[in-house]
């Protein structure tokens, strides 16, 4: 293929992006929709593999059957003579292979997030009966928003009968550094095969190299089949023991000893990530006041201005007060507290005054007044209504959600930071609404989505790590209150 080639009278090839065992990948331009795409092209006259056409057809079928945020989207496919092509969304990259080469070992939270997204993609593919069979860092790519996408289903297995026709028992397909022992011996691949590869990828993200390494691929395959995997904490002592245990399970030699459900692996990775965040980001200690407490008294229902000496980063952003004039829930709650404080101060006569009234035990009863302080003859409904106390079951979560909302609303003042905060706030508001309706279904998953979105905003530079840390701590408190 050459630049300028037009496929199906629609897709113009611009420049080659890469090539592999199943063909070339080009930057293409869809002349009908006016957008850039990725085009994978295979010229069957250039390969001696008699099953290449069938494998390419299976890749098209497998990729088109998937609709998931962490799987590359397929737009079109066709065959023209001896040439076949597959049109996909164009990913900006980098691949995880690039990240490992340039930045490994990756921060624990980032490595776990990438592994979690990979596990989510595998769960979706396995539910359709598809085994990828070539999970490796170069087949895991990030899009422009930093979201991971699984690509290259060139050797994916759809059914056992298809696999039997396309790969002889002694044929080895895949990448040596990330290949499960059963693949190395040409045995059938299962969901556990992909999860073994995920364990290898996670080891590489955390340490900079896969579990086994040697000069010759056959030596690497031999280690996969016979050598015990190196202890993760021997290479990186700071990782939690729960993560080392999970990788040991993923790298078990026998497929039946590995996890068989990618969704359960994803959930376990999420729990480890949350626990690690709690461990590494403790809540700050409550400062001990050194001066008498003073409470600024509100003069109306509007928000009080920030003191002039407050640093700009600590001042509320325009997002704090809605355009329609309504006070946010957290601000309204604080305002009610201040108004209540005003009433108490008024009753006491102000701060700093000495209470000269006798002890309650010595107060003489005034004629016409009951011991309870309610005048005789007055209706009991005229008594001041005591505030309702929240039940133990519901007291923790609303409080922690309010703290999460406050942390988000205090994050940054730039346009990007305000937009990022609004996105997170909408997710919190959705949880609050569901709790108000006593709907706790999928609460953990929704909290996980907020955590993943927060990590994504930091990676994209839309939220600073300094502003994200208080949000993570507040999110950890919410998660702890529902666990």
N, C-alpha and C positions, 0 to 999 in steps of 0.2 A: 504494500500500500504506500501511496505517496500523498503529501499534503495537497489538498484541493480535490481529492477523490470524493465523489458524491454517491452515497449509498441510498438506495430506494428513492432516488430523486428528491431527497430531503435532508439527509445528514451529511454535512461537509466535514471531512477530516482536516483538522488544522495542524496539529503537531503530535508526535508520538510522546506518550507519557511513560510508557514502560512496556515490558514484554515478559512473557513467562511460558510455562510449558503448554498452555492452551491457546496462545496467540499473542496479539499486541493490544495494548490499550491506548486509545487516542483521545486527545481533546477534540471534541466535535462541536458543531454548531447546527442546531435544529432550525432550518430555514423557514419552517412553517410557524413554529411558536416563538422564534426569535430568542432562543436561550442556549447557553452552553451546556453540553452534556458530556458524559464519558461514553466512549464507544469501544467495546471489546470486539476485535475482529479475528477470525480464524480462517486461514487459507488451507483447506484440507489437502491441497496438492503439495504442501510444504511439510507434511508429516507422514511418517511411515506407520503411524498408529491406525489400524483398521477401524478402531472403535471411537476415533476422535469425534466424528460427526454425532454419534449417539451420546457421547459424554457432553458435548456442547448442548445438545438438545435437552439433556437432563438438567444442566445448569440453568438454562432458560426456564424450564418448567419449575425447578426448585425455587429459584429467586422470585419468579412471578407469583408463586403461591403464597409468599410471605408478605405480610403487612405489619411491620413493627418498627417502632422508633429507632431500634438499634440494629436494623438490617437494611442494607442498601436497597433503594427503590429501583425497580426495573420499569422502564417506560415502553420499550418496544423491542422486537427481535424479528429477524427475517433471514432467509437464505437466498443468495443470488449465485447460481451455478455452484462452483466449488468454494465460495466464500459465504461465511455466516457471520452475523454480527448481533450484538446485544447492546441496547442503548440504556444507560443507567443515569442516575443523578450524579452530578459532578461533585466530588468531595474535595475540600480544600486541603485536607491533611493537617498535621502529619500523621503517619502511621505510628503504631506503638513501637515498631522497630526503630523509627527515628527518635522517639522519646528515650528509648533504652540506650541508644547510641550516644545521644547528646546530653542526657540528664540523669541517667540511672546512677545510683539507686534513687527511685522516686520517693517523695514523701509518702508516709504510710497512708494518709487519708486519700491521696490521689490514686495510689495503686489499688486500694480497696474499691474506690469508686469505679475505676475502669474495669476491674474484675467483676464487680457487681453488674455493670451494664452488659458485659460479655455473657454472664450467666443468664441475664434476662433474655438476651437474643437467643441463646441456646434453648432456653425453656420454650420459646415460641416455635423454634424449628423442630424441636423434638416432639412437640404436640402434634405436628403435622406428619410425623413419621420420617423426618429428614435428619440424617446424621451428616454433619459438615465434613468431617474426616481430615480437615487441614487447618485447624485453629492454630494460628501462630501470629506473632506480632505484626508481620507485614500484611496480614489479612484482616487486621483490626485498625480502622482508620477513623480519624476525627473529622466532623464536619465544621462549618464555619462558626457554629455555636459551641464547639467543644464537646459535642455529643458523639459517643462511640458508635461506629457502624461496622457490622461484620460484612465482609465482601468475599468474592471469589468462591462460588459454589461449584467450581469446575469438577471436583471429584466427590461431590455430595452423593450419598446413597438414598434413593427414594424407597426401594423395596428390596427384599432379599433376593428375589428372582432376578431383578435387573442387575444387582451387584454380581450375581453369579455369572451372568453373561459377559459383563464388562471387565471383570477382574478375575483372572485365574487365581487359584488358592495360593500359589507361590509368588504372586505379584505384590510388590510393596509399593504403596502409593501414599504420599504425604511428605512431610519435612522431618528429617532425622532428629533434630534437636527437640521436637515437640511431639514425637510419635509414641503412641501407647505400645506396650509390649505385644499385644495381639495384632496390631498393624504390622509390626516388624516381622512377624512370622506369617503374614498374609491371611490371618484369620478374619472373620466377619467383624465389622465395626458396629458398635452400639452407642447409645447415649453416653455410657460410661467412658467410651473412647474419647469423645469430645471433652469430657470433664477432666480426664487425665491431661489432655493438652492445656486446658485452662489452668491446672495446677502448675504446669511448666511455665506458662506465660506469667502467672503471678509471681513465681520464683524469680523470673528474669526482671520483672518490674521492681521487685524489692531489693534485688542483689546485683543486678546488672548482667546476669548470665543465667541461662537455663540450668536445670539440675545437672546435666551431664554434658561433657565437652571432650572432644578428641580431634586429632588432625583428620581422621578419615571417618566418613559417615557410618561405615559398617561398625567401627569401634564404638560410636555413639549408640547405635542400635543394640549392640551387645550389652552395653551398660543399662539401657532401658530394660532389657530382658532379665538381667542377672544381678546388677549392682544395687544395693540399697540407696535410696535417695539421700543426699547430704542433708543434715539437720539445718533447717532454715535459720534457727537462732545461732548456729555456729558461724553463719555468714553475716547475719545481722542481729545482734543481741537485743536490740530495742523493740523488736516486734512482740506482741502479746503471745502467750503460750497457746491461746485458743486458735490463733491463726496458724501456728506451726502444726497443731493437731489436725486442722482442716486440710492443710497441704499434704500432710502425711497420708490422710485418707484418700485424697485425690490421686496421689502418686502410688497407690497400692498396685502391686504387679498383677494381681488377679482382678479382672473386671468386677466380679461379684462382691469384692471387698470395698469397692469404691461407692460413693454416692451415685444413685441412679436417677435422681430428680434434680434438674438444674434449678428449678424454682426454689427448692429447699436450700440449695447451695447459695443462691442469691440472698435468701433471707438470713442465712448464717453470716454471710459477709457483711450484710447491713448491721446485724447485731454487733459484730466485732468492731465495725467502724464507729458505731455510736458509743460503745464502751470505751474505745480508744480516745474518742473526743472528750468523754467525761474525765478520763484519767489525765489527759494532757492539758485540759483547759479547766482547772478548778474554778469554782465561783469565788470572786474576791470577798475577803472578810469585810463585815460591816464595820465602818469606821466608828470609833468611839467619840462622841461629841465632847469637845473641850470647853465650849462656851454655852451659856444658857440658850435654850431653844427659843427662837423667834419665828413667828408664823406671819408671812405677809398677808394682809387682809385684802380680799378682793373688793372692789368697789362696784362691780357689776357682773355681768355674765360673760364678758369677753376674756380672752386669755391675757395674762399679765405679761408685759414686755420683759424681754431678757435684760438683766443688768448690763450696764454699759461695759463693765470690765470682763464680761464673759467672752471667752475666745470664740471666734467665728464658727469653728467646727462644732461647738457645743450648742449653738443657737438652733432653734427649730427651723426646719426647712419649710418652704411653702406647702409641702404635702401635709404638714401636721394639721392644718385647719382646712376642711373641705370647702370647695368653692361655693357650696350652697349655704354656708354659714353655720352648719351643724358642728358641734364639738365632738371629736372622736370619743369613743367609749371610755378609754383610759383617762383622757383629759376631763371628761365629765365627772368621772368618779373622783378624781383629785379635787375638782371644783366643789363637789358636794362635801368632801372632807373639810375643805377650807371654810365653807359656809357654816358647817357644823362647829368648827373651831371658833368662828366668830360668835356664835350663840353662847358657847361655853365661856368665852372670855368676857362677854357682856354680863353673864350671870355672876361671874367671879369678881367683876369690877376691874378686870385688867390683870396683866402679869405683874409680879413683883410685890403685890399687896399681901400683908400678913393676914391669915385667916384667924380671926379672933372669936369665932363662934365656939361654944362649948362642945365637948365630945357628944356624939349622938346619944350615948347612954344617959347623959345628964340633961337633955333637952326636955323641958316641961311641955306636956301636951296642952295645946291651946284649945279653949272651948270651941266646939263645933268642928274640930279637925280630928280625923281618924289617925291612927298610928302610921298608916300607910301614906299619909300626906294627901289623901283625897278628901275634900270637904264633905261633911255630912250632908246627905240629901242629894249630892251630885250624882249624875248618871255615871256608871262605871266606864261607859264608852268615852267619857270626857277625859279619862286619864291619858297621859302621853303614851303613845303606842311604842312598845319596845321593838327595836329592830329584830327582824327574823334572823336566827342563826343558821348558817348553811349546814347541811348534813355532812357528816364526816366523809361520805362517799363523793360529794360534789364540791367540797371546799377546795381541794388542791388544784384540780384541773383548770377552773376558770381563772384562779389567781395566776397560775403559771402561764396561761394563754395571754392574760393581760400583760405580764412581764415580757412575753415574746413580742407582743404588739408594740410595747414601749421601746424595746430594743431595735425593732425594725424602723420605727418612726424616728429614732435618734440617729439613723445611719446616713451621714453625708448630706451635702446640699447641692451637689452638681446635678445637671439634668439627667445624666446617666444613672447616678445614685438614686435620685428621686424615682425614676422609672423602675429601677430594680426593686426599690422598696415597695412601690405600689403593687408590683407583681407578687411579691411575697405576702403583702397584706391581704390581697384578694384570696390567697390560699388559706390564710389564717381565718379570714371572715367566713369562708366556706365551712371550715371546721366548726367555728362558733355557731353557725346557723344549724348545722347538723346536730350539734350537742343540744341546742335549744329544742330541737325536735326529738331529742332522745334517740338519735341515730348514731350509734357508735361503730357501725359496720365499716370495715376498711380504715379505721382510724390510724393504725400503725403504718399502713401503706401511704396514707396522705401525709403523715409526718415525714416519712422517708422521702417523699417527693419534694417537700420543702427543703430537706437537707441536701438532696441532689441539686436542686435549683440554686441553692446558696453557693455550693461548690462551683457550679457552672458560672455564676455571675462573677465570682472571684477570678476564675481562670480567664474569663473574657475581659477582665479589667473594669467591669461595670460597678464593682463594689470592692473597696479596699479591704485587705486582710484585717486591718485594725477595726473597721466598722463591722466586719463579719464575725469577729470573735465574740462580742456580746450576744449576737443573735444565736450563735452556736450554743453558748452557755444556756441561754433561755430555752432553746429548743430541747436541749438535754434535760432541763427541768420538766418540760412538758412530757417528754418521753418517759421520764422516771415516774411521773404521776399516773401514767396509764399502764405501766408495766406490771 
